[in-house]
């Protein structure tokens, strides 16, 4: 947004001010990884949401953002975060799935054992012969 300059150097002198700031998560990612190409973020997040994300390929640097945002999402789900003036606690289900400690609302650290039992009907081989968990 343009506003009148505090020290007018010429007729109708204006300066630019920021109306909105980048979100805190974007600043964190940018600070940790440098240059971020915004146009690649949304396709990467869409692939993750649809379960079509790929592993990073050092040969041609493909899917860098998929790997970057997977780790970023994991950190926020298991470690909690402060965003939008509110603290989001670690997700209990995600932490228990990975058998990680998590802090409840009172700040007490807890560990939840995660044991999942499948029946033989739940586990069916996929086209490659590996078990696929149909009830996940």
N, C-alpha and C positions, 0 to 999 in steps of 0.2 A: 504494500500500500504506500502511496506517496503522500507525504505531508510537507507543509512549508518548512524550509530549512531554518534552524535556529539563528544562523548567521547568513543573511541574504548576501550572496556574492554577485548575483545578477538578477534581472527581472524574472519573477516567477520561479525562483530557485526552490527545488524540492529535494527531499531525501527519501530513501526507501526504508520502511520499517517492516518487520515481520509481524504478521497477524497470527499465524499459527506456527508452532514449532513441530519438528519431527517427533513422533512418539518416542517414549523412553526406550522401548525395545529396539527401535531402529537405530537410535544413537549408540546403544550398547553393541549391536552387531557391527555398526560402522567403525566404532572405536577399536573393536577386537580384530576386524578383518580388513579395514581400509576401504578401498573403493567397492561400492555396492551398485550393481546395475538394477535400478528399480524395475525396469520392464521385465526382468527375469524372476522377480520375487513372486508375483501372483501365479504364474504358471507352475512354479515349484511348489507353492503351498497347495495349489489345486491337485497336483500329482500326489502329494502326501495325503491329502484328504480323501482321495479316491483310491488309495492303496496302490498307486502306479509309480511311486518314486523309485529311483534307481540309485545304485552305489556310485560313488565318485570314481571317475576314471582318470588316473594320473597321466595316461597317454595323451588324451586330448582335452583334459580338464572339463569333461562333460559332467553334468549333474552336481556341480560344486554346491549350488544353492540347496539342492535336495538334502545333501549330507549336512550342510551348515544348519539348515532350519530344523532337521530332525534332532540334532544335538541340542539346539536352542530350545525346542519344544520339550524335550526330555528334561533338561535342566529346570525349566519353569514348572513342569508337572511334579517333579520329585523334590525340588528344593524350595518351591514357593517363589513368590515375587511380589514386589510392590509396584503397582501400576495404576494409573488413573485415580490417584489419591486413595487407594485401597490396597490392603495386603491380601494376596491370594495365598492361602495355605497350601502346602503340598497335597497332592491328590492321594488319598489313603489307598484307593484301589490300585493305582499305578505303583506306588511304593511297595505295597504288599506283593504285587505280581513279581517285582524284581527283588523282593526280600530286602528292601532298603528301610532304614529307620525313617520315621517321619515325625514331625512335631505337630501336636494337636493345637487347638485354639488357645490352650493355657500355656503353651510352650514346652510341654512335657514330651520328651522323646519316647517313641514307642516303636516296637517292631512287631509286625503281624506276619505270622507264618502263612505262606500261601501253598496249599496243597490242593491240586486239582485232580480229581479222579474221573477217568473216562471209561465208559463201557466199550465193548468191542463194536457195538453198532455206531458209536460216536466217531470212531476212527476208521476211515475208509481210505484205501490207497488212491492216489491221484494217477494221472496218466503216466507219470514217471515211476510209479510203484512206491512212492514215499507216502507215509500216512498224512492225510489232511484232516484237520480237526473241524468237523462240520458244525459243532456246537459252539465254536469260539465267536 
